Amino acid sequence: HYYYARIYDAPAIIAIAAAAAAPPSTRHEYSSTKRLKLDNGRVLKQISNNRKCSSPRTSDSEENDKRRTHNVLERQRRNELKLSFFALRDQIPEVANNEKAPKVVILKKATEYV
């Protein structure tokens, strides 16, 4: 990430660098927003979007292709899991006729049935 700074922002930049260089035990990590309070009371807010900066070797189209491929594979995995739950449900007499049986009920009844 690149940030534009003015001369009077130097203490803030130094504070950010010091916070980033601090050992993990003293550094506070936040998932989407980092805040740093400066000596003069100003709060500096750095927003991160938790995305890796893409390297010059990887183009946006390659990133999109990887994302699409991952999404397709994940959709197939979820569909296979769903079909497996349906197959298990159909083998358990107590829930075989209940098409809306929750997964947890299918699993509980399956363990009782076995």
Secondary structure, DSSP 4 states (H G I P E B T S, - for coil): ------GGGHHHHHHHHHHHHS-TTT----SSEEEEE-TTS-EEEEE----PPPPTTS-HHHHHHHHHHHHHHHHHHHHHHHHHHHHHHHHSTTTTT-TT--HHHHHHHHHHH-
